[in-house]
């Protein structure tokens, strides 16, 4: 009986060890793509839980070694000690990135998993009718609305072909800081309708709507923030930069205000570079690009030129804060790095914060250490630029 129990433990240790090796190898090597992607996503959401699991496995293995001192059990103690050190290195790198940006992380908070829940808006209304379809926005007002609040337009992701304004689960994070949130829908692409232009124009129209209804919502429209993730991050940059150079216009007669600031989470800012990415570097998103833009950069060079944000760099751009994961296999961070490098030549205010080991959607679990970096960095950006109180 003891022998059978010992065999079961050894099998468990082997399986747990294999899983740990795959996880840490994918995390540090970021290869092959799917192993690196899933490992990074797991670390992005559950790095603290993985760390505690590594401690438990090491402790359990040590107890087994105390009971049965053998070469195999000694090997497992050494092996899981290495696994523990490897996972500790993941946390050390994440904490170091936070510390170097004057951000404080909570280990205890990260223990509570939070993927958010659907929130009830204060109001839902139509802001645009285009080609017979009505587009809506949800309004979330701050609890303390005694003075005019700064409007923030939130734009959802979904590869430009999917998603909804209801996808976000954390509008209250902004309203708790005194901002009024307008969470918008926009035209989505399909095989018969390319929306590379109309999606941005729709977001610009939501700005016109806000300006027309500033008194109704008690807004301070001297300032305006655009915020979006993934495709939404690309759109807020396309709109924020395009309103100033004529690439983006509103469907409304009211001229939209150029935003004061832009917060873009893992935005696609170099669609040409994404199309030309080497095999295995990122997911193949060419089918989405064909729906959104119509085809390849070779077929539509002018469209891609307008969508590649490096071509929109100039003086007087909105203050821009990009947050991206270092290991993003959906929207590689090299596009944002290139944009920031080129912006520095013009001394433009574009900041980039990279989250270590971060995969696309690294902030899905809002309490994870990776997501805490995002939320705290956003709060710091908003405070430093006087959008919210210190």
C-alpha positions in Angstrom: 0.0 0.0 0.0 2.8 2.4 0.9 4.5 1.5 -2.4 1.4 2.4 -4.4 1.0 5.7 -2.5 4.7 6.5 -3.2 4.2 5.8 -6.9 1.1 8.0 -7.0 3.1 10.9 -5.4 6.0 10.4 -7.8 3.6 10.6 -10.8 2.0 13.7 -9.3 5.4 15.3 -8.9 6.4 14.4 -12.4 3.2 15.9 -13.9 3.5 19.0 -11.7 7.1 19.4 -12.7 6.4 19.1 -16.4 3.7 21.7 -16.1 6.0 24.1 -14.2 8.8 23.6 -16.8 6.5 24.4 -19.7 5.2 27.5 -17.9 8.5 28.9 -17.0 10.2 28.0 -20.3 7.4 29.7 -22.2 7.5 32.7 -19.8 11.2 33.3 -20.2 11.9 32.0 -23.7 8.6 33.4 -25.2 8.8 30.5 -27.6 7.2 28.8 -29.4 4.5 31.3 -30.0 1.5 29.5 -28.5 3.5 28.2 -25.5 5.0 31.6 -24.9 1.6 33.3 -25.3 -0.4 31.1 -23.0 2.4 31.0 -20.4 2.7 34.8 -20.4 -1.1 35.2 -20.2 -1.2 32.8 -17.2 1.6 34.8 -15.5 -0.1 38.1 -16.3 -3.3 37.0 -14.6 -2.1 34.7 -11.8 1.6 35.3 -11.1 1.0 35.4 -7.3 -1.1 32.3 -7.4 1.6 30.5 -9.4 4.2 31.7 -6.9 2.2 30.3 -3.9 1.7 27.0 -5.8 5.5 26.8 -6.3 6.0 27.2 -2.5 3.4 24.5 -1.7 5.0 22.1 -4.2 8.4 22.7 -2.7 7.1 22.3 0.8 5.2 19.1 -0.1 8.3 17.7 -1.9 10.5 18.4 1.1 8.1 16.6 3.4 8.2 13.6 1.1 11.9 13.7 1.2 11.9 13.8 5.0 9.8 10.6 5.0 11.7 8.8 2.3 15.2 9.9 1.8 16.0 8.6 -1.7 17.8 9.8 -4.7 14.6 10.5 -6.6 13.0 12.5 -3.8 16.2 14.5 -3.3 16.1 15.2 -7.0 12.6 16.6 -6.8 13.5 18.8 -3.8 16.3 20.3 -5.9 14.1 20.5 -9.0 11.2 22.3 -7.3 13.7 24.6 -5.6 14.8 25.7 -9.1 11.1 26.1 -10.1 10.6 28.3 -7.0 13.6 30.4 -7.9 12.3 30.8 -11.4 8.9 31.9 -10.4 10.4 34.3 -7.8 12.4 35.8 -10.7 9.1 36.5 -12.5 7.7 38.4 -9.5 11.0 40.2 -8.9 11.0 41.6 -12.5 7.4 42.7 -12.2 8.0 44.4 -8.9 11.1 46.0 -10.2 9.2 47.5 -13.2 6.6 48.9 -10.8 9.3 50.3 -8.4 11.2 51.9 -11.2 8.0 53.8 -12.2 7.2 54.8 -8.6 4.2 52.3 -8.5 3.4 50.2 -5.4 1.9 46.7 -5.8 -0.2 44.8 -3.4 0.6 41.0 -3.1 -2.5 40.6 -0.9 -4.8 42.3 -3.4 -3.5 40.1 -6.2 -4.8 37.0 -4.3 -8.4 38.1 -5.1 -9.2 37.4 -8.7 -11.3 40.1 -10.4 -12.4 39.9 -14.0 -15.1 42.5 -13.4 -18.8 42.4 -13.7 -21.2 44.2 -16.0 -22.1 47.6 -14.7 -25.3 49.5 -15.1 -24.9 52.9 -16.9 -26.6 56.0 -15.7 -27.9 56.5 -19.2 -27.8 55.0 -22.7 -28.5 57.1 -25.7 -28.0 57.2 -29.5 -25.2 59.5 -30.8 -25.1 58.5 -34.5 -27.2 56.9 -37.2 -25.1 55.7 -40.1 -26.3 53.6 -43.1 -29.5 52.9 -41.3 -27.9 51.6 -38.1 -28.0 53.4 -34.8 -24.9 53.6 -32.6 -25.2 53.9 -28.8 -23.1 55.2 -26.0 -23.4 54.5 -22.2 -22.9 57.3 -19.7 -21.4 56.8 -16.3 -21.4 59.8 -14.0 -19.2 60.4 -11.0 -21.0 60.2 -7.6 -19.8 63.7 -6.6 -20.9 65.8 -9.5 -21.0 69.2 -7.8 -18.6 70.8 -10.3 -18.1 70.2 -14.1 -16.3 66.9 -14.7 -13.8 66.1 -17.4 -15.3 63.7 -20.1 -13.5 60.4 -20.9 -14.5 58.4 -24.0 -14.0 54.7 -23.6 -13.5 52.7 -26.8 -13.7 48.9 -26.8 -11.5 46.4 -28.5 -12.3 43.3 -30.6 -10.1 43.4 -33.7 -12.2 46.1 -35.3 -14.7 43.3 -36.2 -16.3 42.4 -32.8 -16.9 43.7 -29.3 -19.3 46.1 -27.7 -19.4 49.1 -25.4 -20.6 46.6 -22.6 -17.3 44.7 -22.8 -15.5 46.9 -20.3 -16.2 46.1 -16.6 -14.3 48.9 -14.9 -16.0 52.2 -15.8 -16.4 52.9 -12.1 -12.6 53.1 -11.8 -12.8 56.4 -13.8 -16.0 57.7 -12.2 -14.6 57.1 -8.7 -11.9 59.6 -9.7 -14.3 62.3 -10.8 -14.5 61.6 -14.6 -17.6 61.2 -16.6 -17.3 58.1 -18.9 -18.9 57.8 -22.3 -18.5 54.2 -23.4 -19.2 54.0 -27.2 -20.1 51.6 -29.9 -18.8 52.1 -33.4 -19.1 50.5 -36.9 -17.6 47.0 -37.0 -16.1 45.6 -40.1 -17.1 42.5 -42.0 -16.5 41.0 -45.4 -18.8 43.4 -47.2 -18.0 46.6 -45.2 -14.6 48.0 -44.4 -14.7 50.4 -41.5 -11.1 51.7 -41.3 -12.5 55.2 -41.8 -16.0 55.1 -40.5 -15.1 53.6 -37.1 -12.8 56.6 -36.4 -15.3 59.1 -37.7 -17.9 57.6 -35.5 -15.7 58.0 -32.4 -15.1 61.6 -33.5 -18.9 62.0 -33.8 -19.2 60.9 -30.1 -16.9 63.9 -29.3 -19.3 66.2 -31.1 -22.2 64.6 -29.2 -20.4 65.3 -25.9 -19.8 68.9 -26.8 -23.4 69.4 -27.8 -24.6 68.0 -24.5 -21.9 69.5 -22.2 -24.5 71.3 -20.1 -26.8 68.3 -19.8 -24.0 66.1 -18.4 -22.3 69.0 -16.4 -19.0 68.6 -18.3 -15.8 70.6 -18.4 -15.1 70.4 -22.2 -11.9 72.4 -22.0 -10.3 69.0 -21.5 -11.1 65.6 -23.0 -9.5 62.1 -22.6 -9.7 59.2 -25.0 -9.1 55.7 -23.6 -9.2 52.4 -25.4 -7.7 48.9 -25.4 -6.5 46.8 -28.3 -8.5 47.9 -31.4 -10.0 50.6 -29.2 -6.5 51.8 -28.4 -5.7 52.0 -32.0 -8.9 54.0 -32.7 -8.4 56.5 -29.9 -4.9 57.3 -31.3 -6.3 57.4 -34.9 -8.9 59.8 -33.8 -6.7 61.9 -31.5 -4.0 62.3 -34.1 -6.3 62.3 -37.1 -8.5 65.2 -36.0 -5.5 67.5 -36.1 -4.3 66.5 -39.7 -7.7 66.0 -41.4 -7.6 62.2 -41.6 -10.6 62.0 -39.2 -13.8 64.0 -39.3 -17.1 64.0 -37.5 -20.4 63.1 -39.1 -21.9 65.9 -37.0 -21.9 69.6 -37.9 -20.4 70.3 -34.5 -16.6 70.3 -34.8 -15.1 67.9 -32.4 -12.5 68.9 -29.9 -9.0 67.5 -30.3 -8.5 65.4 -27.1 -6.2 66.7 -24.4 -4.9 63.2 -23.6 -4.9 59.7 -24.9 -4.5 56.4 -22.9 -4.0 53.5 -25.2 -3.7 49.9 -23.9 -1.8 47.6 -26.3 -2.8 49.6 -29.4 -2.1 48.5 -33.0 -0.2 51.5 -34.2 1.7 49.9 -37.0 -0.7 47.8 -39.1 1.8 47.5 -42.0 4.4 46.0 -39.6 1.8 43.6 -38.3 0.9 42.5 -41.8 4.5 41.9 -42.6 5.3 40.2 -39.3 7.5 37.1 -39.5 5.7 33.7 -39.1 5.5 32.7 -35.5 6.0 36.3 -34.2 2.3 36.9 -33.7 -1.2 35.6 -34.5 -2.2 35.7 -38.1 -4.6 38.7 -38.2 -4.6 39.2 -41.9 -8.3 38.1 -42.3 -9.3 40.8 -39.8 -7.1 43.4 -41.7 -8.9 42.4 -45.0 -12.2 43.0 -43.4 -11.2 46.3 -41.7 -9.0 47.8 -44.4 -9.9 45.9 -47.5 -6.6 44.1 -48.2 -2.8 44.3 -47.9 -0.5 47.3 -47.6 0.5 46.7 -51.2 -3.2 46.9 -52.3 -4.1 49.9 -50.2 -0.9 51.9 -49.3 -2.8 55.2 -48.7 -5.1 53.5 -46.2 -2.3 51.9 -44.3 -0.4 55.2 -44.3 -3.2 56.9 -42.5 -3.5 54.0 -40.0 0.2 53.8 -39.2 0.5 56.4 -36.4 4.1 57.2 -37.1 3.0 59.0 -40.2 0.8 61.3 -38.0 3.5 62.5 -35.7 3.8 66.2 -35.6 4.0 69.0 -33.1 1.1 69.7 -30.8 -0.1 66.1 -30.4 -2.3 65.2 -27.3 -0.4 63.8 -24.3 -0.3 60.1 -25.0 0.3 57.2 -22.6 0.7 53.7 -24.1 0.7 50.6 -21.9 1.6 47.3 -23.5 2.8 43.9 -22.6 6.4 42.9 -23.5 5.3 39.5 -24.9 2.2 40.5 -26.8 1.5 38.0 -29.6 -1.6 39.8 -30.9 -0.3 43.3 -31.1 3.6 43.2 -30.8 5.0 46.0 -28.7 7.7 46.8 -31.3 5.1 49.0 -33.1 4.7 51.2 -30.0 8.5 51.2 -29.4 9.0 52.5 -33.0 6.4 55.2 -32.5 7.8 56.4 -29.3 11.4 56.4 -30.7 10.2 58.5 -33.7 8.2 60.8 -31.4 11.3 61.6 -29.4 12.9 63.2 -32.4 10.0 65.7 -32.5 10.0 66.0 -28.7 6.4 64.9 -28.5 4.8 63.7 -25.2 4.3 60.0 -25.9 5.1 57.7 -23.0 5.4 53.9 -23.2 5.2 51.6 -20.2 5.9 47.9 -20.9 4.5 45.3 -18.5 7.0 42.5 -18.0 5.9 39.1 -19.5 2.6 40.8 -20.5 0.5 39.1 -23.1 -2.4 40.7 -24.9 -5.2 41.2 -22.4 -2.7 41.0 -19.5 -5.0 43.2 -17.5 -8.0 40.8 -17.7 -7.7 40.0 -14.0 -7.9 43.5 -12.7 -6.2 42.6 -9.4 -3.2 40.8 -10.8 0.2 42.4 -10.4 0.4 43.2 -14.1 -3.0 44.9 -14.0 -2.1 46.8 -10.9 0.8 48.3 -12.8 -1.6 49.4 -15.5 -4.2 51.0 -13.1 -1.6 52.7 -10.9 0.3 54.0 -14.0 -2.9 55.4 -15.4 -3.7 57.1 -12.1 -0.3 58.6 -12.0 -0.6 59.9 -15.6 -4.0 61.4 -14.8 -2.7 63.1 -11.6 0.5 64.4 -13.1 -1.5 66.0 -15.9 -4.1 67.4 -13.5 -7.1 65.5 -14.8 -7.9 64.1 -11.4 -7.0 65.3 -7.9 -3.6 64.5 -6.4 
